[in-house]
Every structure is written in structure tokens, then in C-alpha cells.
Amino acid sequence: MNTRSLIMLALLVLWGWFTWNWWQDNKRQCCPDTGTLPSAPVSPGPATAASLPLSFDWGKNQAIAGDGYNAYMSGKLRNRIATDTLVIRTWYYDGEANGEQLARERGENIKQMLKDSLPPQLIKIVTEKRASDDKAYQTQRFAAADFSWLHSTNAPAPLVEETDAKVIVRFASNANAKQLEPEIEAALTRVAERLKANPALKAAITGHTDNVGDDAKNMALSQQRADFVKSKLVEKGVAATAITTAARGETAPVSDNNSDGGRKLNRRVEINLQ
């Protein structure tokens, strides 16, 4: 091997040695090999009221709505089955005076906050005791309630459901309601009185069906139901221009269609007041 080749070989070896050491140094600085994954972040303890949908002060029963309360509760109430019971689970911590009573009062206050969204008979309060060694709970607001649904598959579908923002009326199978039950008639009378008393209020009426029959028939039937309810409101003195109608057929069920009870829940007209 001539001198020139020896020099080239030496330079090549030197370059490889330098590159290897540079890579190892940077690997140690950037990504140390500890043999373990990074630790999970520590769960926060008590927080400011604004960071929780609902929070409480130590020893107090009043629920405090945070910035995310409306979105949180809308998510809980959306797409519920009409006969479901909302279970409000409230608790108290070690050291809070009159703990069991305090937890019950917390639940009752939340129930009062929901009075325009759910009938009282569809709300159940469950209380419990929880332990905590975190003294910060005594100086910062904290969560002391959560929510779940208790499903009833055998409960009869109510003919009418009413809140301030929505009224739901239900129909027999294949019926477009040429004759209304007294309970539905009374509910539509109440809706009509509200609309006449407040000209700025509008009614958006949507018809729905179960999944029995073909899609086209169900779409037509749901439109007939919506139009019929509109006609009843107009008969009661509501301006037709204050009412819009729409049909959803079987496309927006609130329950499964695998049982008679579920199908009864789906055969409905929803009146949204806005």
C-alpha cells in the first residue's frame, strides 16, 4: 500500500471515530437512557371554581358553577332516554361538619339548578363519605358531585314531557294524531299561550317515528305529525309565521327500536321554543 493510500485510510478511521463519539455525546444530552418511561403527570388536587364545572367550598352546601358548567351539563343531558333517571352522587370529606346532611344538601341544591331541564321525579340523590389528607381542600374549592344515568327499560313512555325550552308529545303506532289525548291537548294549550304572550318566541316543530315500515313512509308520517301539531297551535290562536316544521322520520331515535317501550319513546313530536 502506497503512502497516499495509508493517509486516506487513516483519515477515514479518524473521521469514523469522531462521528461515533459526537453521536454518543448528543444522545446522552438529548435522550438519556434511563431504562424507564417518563413518569405520568401528578393529578391535581383542589382547584379554582372556574376550572371545574361544579365545585364547593369546605363545609358549604352551595354548588358553584364554573366556566364549563353549561357545556358539561348539556353533554350529560343530550340524547338521554326520556324515562332515564339522573343519579346525582354527592359526597363529603372527613372533617366536614354534619357530613351526611351536608352531602344531601349539596345534591338538593344541584337538583334545584336542574329544575328547568329535568322533572324532579327523574332525579335521584345518592350520598357518600370520602377520605382525604389534603389540607388544601379546606382553603380551595373542590369537586364533590358527579352524575350518571339509571336506565328504565320497562317504564311506560310518557305522553308529554315539558321543560321551559322543549315540549315532547308522543303518538300511537302509525298514528298522525287526528284526535289528541286530553294530556297532549292541555300541553299544546300551554305552548300556545306562551307563544301568544311572547311574540318574539318561535316554535320549531320536528316529527319523528320508530323504525317500523319503510324510510319514505316514516319520513312522510313524521311530517304529518309535525304539521298536525302546528295546525293545533294555529287553531289555538298562534300565528302560523311563528312556527316551522321539519321531519326526521326514523333517523333520530332517542331509544332503541328493539322493544315496544323503545319504539314508543321514538314516536314523537318535539316542540323547541326559542
C-alpha positions as CSV (number, residue, x, y, z in Angstrom):
1,M,0.0,0.0,0.0
2,N,1.5,3.3,-1.0
3,T,1.8,6.4,1.2
4,R,-1.2,8.2,-0.3
5,S,-3.5,5.2,0.4
6,L,-2.2,4.9,4.0
7,I,-3.0,8.6,4.6
8,M,-6.6,8.2,3.2
9,L,-7.2,5.2,5.4
10,A,-6.0,7.0,8.5
11,L,-8.3,10.0,7.7
12,L,-11.2,7.7,7.2
13,V,-10.7,5.9,10.5
14,L,-10.3,9.3,12.3
15,W,-13.5,10.6,10.8
16,G,-15.4,7.5,11.9
17,W,-14.1,7.7,15.4
18,F,-15.0,11.4,15.7
19,T,-18.5,10.8,14.3
20,W,-19.2,8.0,16.7
21,N,-18.2,10.0,19.8
22,W,-20.2,13.0,18.6
23,W,-23.3,10.9,18.2
24,Q,-22.9,9.3,21.7
25,D,-22.4,12.7,23.4
26,N,-25.6,14.1,21.8
27,K,-27.6,11.0,22.5
28,R,-26.7,11.3,26.2
29,Q,-27.6,15.0,26.3
30,C,-30.9,14.8,24.4
31,C,-32.3,11.4,25.3
32,P,-30.7,9.8,28.4
33,D,-31.2,6.1,28.6
34,T,-32.8,5.7,32.0
35,G,-34.5,2.3,31.2
36,T,-37.9,3.7,32.3
37,L,-40.7,5.7,30.7
38,P,-41.3,9.3,31.8
39,S,-43.5,9.5,34.9
40,A,-47.2,10.3,34.4
41,P,-48.2,13.8,35.5
42,V,-49.5,14.0,39.0
43,S,-53.2,14.5,39.2
44,P,-54.1,18.0,40.5
45,G,-55.8,18.4,43.9
46,P,-58.3,21.1,44.7
47,A,-58.7,23.8,42.0
48,T,-60.3,27.1,41.4
49,A,-64.0,27.1,40.8
50,A,-63.6,28.3,37.2
51,S,-61.7,25.2,36.3
52,L,-64.4,22.8,37.5
53,P,-68.0,22.5,36.1
54,L,-69.3,22.4,39.6
55,S,-67.4,23.0,42.8
56,F,-67.9,23.5,46.5
57,D,-66.3,25.3,49.5
58,W,-65.3,23.3,52.6
59,G,-68.3,22.8,54.8
60,K,-70.6,24.6,52.4
61,N,-73.6,23.1,50.5
62,Q,-73.9,25.6,47.7
63,A,-72.8,24.4,44.3
64,I,-70.7,26.9,42.3
65,A,-71.0,26.7,38.5
66,G,-67.7,27.1,36.7
67,D,-66.9,28.3,33.2
68,G,-67.6,24.9,31.7
69,Y,-70.9,24.1,33.6
70,N,-73.3,24.7,30.7
71,A,-71.3,22.7,28.2
72,Y,-70.8,19.9,30.8
73,M,-74.5,19.6,31.7
74,S,-75.6,19.9,28.1
75,G,-73.4,16.9,27.3
76,K,-74.9,14.9,30.2
77,L,-78.5,15.7,29.2
78,R,-78.1,15.2,25.5
79,N,-79.6,12.1,23.9
80,R,-80.9,10.8,27.2
81,I,-83.8,8.3,27.1
82,A,-86.9,10.0,28.3
83,T,-87.6,7.7,31.2
84,D,-84.0,7.6,32.5
85,T,-83.3,8.8,36.0
86,L,-80.4,11.1,36.6
87,V,-78.4,10.0,39.6
88,I,-76.6,12.8,41.4
89,R,-73.8,11.4,43.6
90,T,-72.6,13.9,46.2
91,W,-70.1,13.4,48.9
92,Y,-68.4,14.9,51.9
93,Y,-64.9,14.7,53.2
94,D,-63.5,13.7,56.6
95,G,-63.7,16.7,58.9
96,E,-66.6,18.4,57.3
97,A,-69.3,19.1,59.9
98,N,-72.7,17.3,59.6
99,G,-71.2,15.3,56.7
100,E,-74.2,13.2,55.7
101,Q,-76.6,16.1,55.8
102,L,-74.1,18.3,54.0
103,A,-73.8,15.9,51.1
104,R,-77.6,15.6,50.9
105,E,-77.9,19.4,50.8
106,R,-75.3,19.6,48.1
107,G,-77.4,17.2,46.0
108,E,-80.6,19.1,46.6
109,N,-79.0,22.3,45.5
110,I,-77.8,20.8,42.3
111,K,-81.3,19.3,41.7
112,Q,-82.7,22.8,42.1
113,M,-80.2,24.0,39.4
114,L,-81.6,21.4,37.0
115,K,-85.3,22.1,37.7
116,D,-85.8,23.6,34.2
117,S,-84.1,20.7,32.5
118,L,-85.5,17.6,34.2
119,P,-88.6,16.7,36.1
120,P,-87.8,16.3,39.9
121,Q,-89.1,12.7,39.8
122,L,-86.4,11.8,37.3
123,I,-83.6,12.9,39.6
124,K,-82.2,10.7,42.4
125,I,-79.6,11.8,45.0
126,V,-77.0,9.4,46.4
127,T,-74.5,10.4,49.1
128,E,-71.3,9.0,50.4
129,K,-68.2,9.8,52.6
130,R,-64.7,10.2,51.1
131,A,-61.4,10.4,52.9
132,S,-58.7,13.0,52.1
133,D,-55.5,14.0,53.8
134,D,-55.1,17.0,51.5
135,K,-55.5,20.1,53.7
136,A,-55.9,22.3,50.6
137,Y,-59.5,21.2,50.4
138,Q,-60.2,23.4,53.4
139,T,-59.0,26.5,51.6
140,Q,-59.7,25.8,47.9
141,R,-62.8,24.8,46.1
142,F,-63.2,21.2,45.1
143,A,-65.4,18.7,43.2
144,A,-68.0,16.9,45.4
145,A,-70.5,15.6,42.9
146,D,-70.8,13.5,39.7
147,F,-73.6,12.2,37.5
148,S,-74.8,9.0,35.9
149,W,-78.0,7.7,34.3
150,L,-80.2,5.0,35.7
151,H,-82.0,3.4,32.7
152,S,-85.5,2.0,32.9
153,T,-86.5,-0.3,30.0
154,N,-90.0,-1.1,31.4
155,A,-91.3,2.3,32.4
156,P,-94.2,3.5,30.2
157,A,-93.4,6.3,27.8
158,P,-95.0,9.5,29.0
159,L,-97.4,11.1,26.6
160,V,-96.0,14.6,27.4
161,E,-92.6,15.9,28.6
162,E,-92.2,19.6,29.3
163,T,-89.3,21.9,30.1
164,D,-89.1,25.7,29.5
165,A,-87.3,25.1,26.2
166,K,-88.9,21.9,24.9
167,V,-92.2,20.0,24.8
168,I,-92.4,16.4,23.6
169,V,-95.7,14.7,22.7
170,R,-96.0,11.1,21.7
171,F,-98.2,9.1,19.4
172,A,-99.5,5.5,18.9
173,S,-98.0,3.4,16.2
174,N,-98.8,4.6,12.7
175,A,-100.9,7.4,14.0
176,N,-100.7,11.0,12.8
177,A,-102.9,12.1,15.7
178,K,-106.2,13.1,14.3
179,Q,-107.6,13.1,17.9
180,L,-105.5,14.0,20.9
181,E,-105.5,12.7,24.4
182,P,-106.5,15.3,27.0
183,E,-103.0,15.4,28.4
184,I,-101.5,16.3,25.0
185,E,-104.3,18.8,24.3
186,A,-103.6,20.6,27.6
187,A,-99.8,20.7,26.9
188,L,-100.4,22.3,23.4
189,T,-102.7,24.8,25.0
190,R,-99.9,25.8,27.4
191,V,-97.5,26.1,24.5
192,A,-100.0,28.3,22.5
193,E,-100.5,30.6,25.5
194,R,-96.7,31.1,25.8
195,L,-96.3,31.9,22.1
196,K,-99.2,34.3,22.1
197,A,-97.9,36.1,25.2
198,N,-94.4,36.5,23.8
199,P,-94.4,37.4,20.1
200,A,-90.6,37.1,19.9
201,L,-90.8,33.4,20.9
202,K,-90.8,30.9,18.0
203,A,-91.7,27.2,17.8
204,A,-89.6,24.7,15.8
205,I,-91.6,21.5,15.5
206,T,-89.9,18.3,14.4
207,G,-91.7,15.0,13.8
208,H,-90.2,11.5,14.5
209,T,-91.1,7.9,14.1
210,D,-89.9,4.5,15.1
211,N,-88.3,2.2,12.5
212,V,-91.3,0.1,11.7
213,G,-92.1,0.5,7.9
214,D,-90.0,1.8,5.1
215,D,-88.0,5.0,5.2
216,A,-90.1,7.0,2.9
217,K,-93.3,6.2,4.7
218,N,-91.8,7.1,8.0
219,M,-90.5,10.4,6.7
220,A,-94.0,11.3,5.4
221,L,-95.6,10.2,8.7
222,S,-93.2,12.3,10.8
223,Q,-94.0,15.3,8.6
224,Q,-97.8,14.7,9.1
225,R,-97.3,14.6,12.8
226,A,-95.4,17.9,12.8
227,D,-97.9,19.5,10.6
228,F,-100.8,18.3,12.7
229,V,-99.3,19.8,15.9
230,K,-98.7,23.1,14.0
231,S,-102.3,23.1,13.0
232,K,-103.5,22.6,16.6
233,L,-101.4,25.5,17.7
234,V,-102.8,27.7,14.9
235,E,-106.3,26.7,16.0
236,K,-105.4,27.9,19.4
237,G,-104.5,31.4,18.1
238,V,-100.8,31.1,17.3
239,A,-99.6,32.9,14.2
240,A,-98.5,30.4,11.6
241,T,-95.4,32.5,10.9
242,A,-94.2,31.8,14.4
243,I,-94.0,28.1,13.7
244,T,-91.7,26.0,11.5
245,T,-91.9,22.3,10.9
246,A,-89.5,19.6,9.9
247,A,-89.4,15.8,9.5
248,R,-86.8,13.3,10.7
249,G,-88.5,10.0,10.2
250,E,-86.7,7.2,12.0
251,T,-83.3,8.9,11.7
252,A,-83.1,10.4,15.2
253,P,-84.2,7.9,17.8
254,V,-84.0,8.6,21.5
255,S,-84.2,4.9,22.4
256,D,-83.6,1.6,20.7
257,N,-86.2,0.2,18.4
258,N,-85.8,-3.4,19.7
259,S,-88.6,-3.2,22.2
260,D,-92.2,-1.8,22.3
261,G,-91.1,0.6,25.0
262,G,-88.2,2.0,23.0
263,R,-90.4,2.4,19.9
264,K,-93.0,4.3,21.9
265,L,-90.3,6.7,23.0
266,N,-89.3,7.3,19.4
267,R,-92.8,8.1,18.1
268,R,-92.9,11.7,19.0
269,V,-93.1,15.4,18.0
270,E,-90.6,17.8,19.6
271,I,-91.5,21.4,20.0
272,N,-88.5,23.6,20.6
273,L,-89.2,27.1,21.9
274,Q,-86.6,29.6,21.1
